[in-house]
């Protein structure tokens, strides 16, 4: 038996290529067996134990492949401890085992940090203080340290020697990682000032963004537009560019309705007795009309106003009565907040008429309901305007000219 072994090793030394192949085959078999045992036995048992526990963090670690990646360390252990049986290649195998272990460690840390972020996002504070960008900084630091250690292993130098030589490369590093550095500073600013958080409604027209923030990372902030498209914007742009955050509206007790109806100025006049009598039949306006009539009569009598001229003293106008009516109508609308700003006002006249603006807040902030409330209000107002002998301003259209031409032909 001894002679056979001697003959075998002599043959191995003679045929170097064959010896390489045999060595690597033996190592491959050992590595595969250790990998198979780890994943099929130990990893399966750990997943079974995790499934039985009531804690959440171990489930998140499983979902992020923390244990799966950690199980990949077994081949490196086999290579390291069997390298002593191959003295000529021991250093090579040990270096390979070190490098492989560092790579697995980086993957494991990536899974751990991702799991930490998932667990943190389960708490309400994560909406106001996201930590994803900071965790990505840690990932970058770990990767840089890992690369330095791998290079030091390959060139047989201390990591401190490599670090001391990096000073000259700092300008290049700053240039290469310019956006990352700017985004890191921006992330700190955003987090410390609570400038932005997940779930905020953001408008940034210069980047085509109008929707909800779904992710805040180190380099980018992702916004899902209302048409379901997703826009990725560099984080530092939120400090360089202006944007609108609707969070104040979402956190308030109402959502603003600010819209005007343009009244044709040529239809504005003093309210005569016939108009007042007709408008007195409107439920919301009857009491106000009586009070205003009494107030105006007392004022004119006190100031000895000559009421034979309509322009003298105080008089009701059809536009004023419309304004009183809209205000009273909105006061009786349960969908409108009475605790927030409540205005029915005239704006400066323009070439498009006299804008009569409604500036109120709806109690319901849900977009669909808000639009229904706003539409219902203006449906009613537009239909009510003719009762006040007023007309909504509308620029002439082709149909208007056709009617005008048709009228002249008829004459």
Buried (B, 14 or more C-beta within 10 A) or exposed (E): EEEEEEEEEEEBEEEEEEBEEEBEEEBEEBBEEBBEEBBEEBBEEBBEEBEEEEEEBBBBBBEBBBBBBBBBBBBBBBBBEBBEEBEEBBEEBBBBBBBBBBBBBBBBBBBBBBBBBBBBBEEEEBBEBBBBBBBBBBBEEBEEBBEBBBEBBEEEEEBEEBEEEEEEEEEEEEEEEEBBEBBBEBBEBBBEEEBBBBEBBBEBEEBEBBBBBEBBBBBBBBBBBEEEEEBEBBBBBBEEEEBEBBBEBEEEEBBBBEBBBBBBBEBBBEBBEEBBEBBBEBEBBEEBBEEBBEEBBEEBEEEEBEEEEEEEBBBBBBBBBBBBBBBBBBEEBEBBBEEBEBEBEBEEEEEBBBBBBBBBBBBBBEEEBBEBBBEEBBEBBEEBBEBBBBBBBEEEEEEEEEEEEEEEEEE
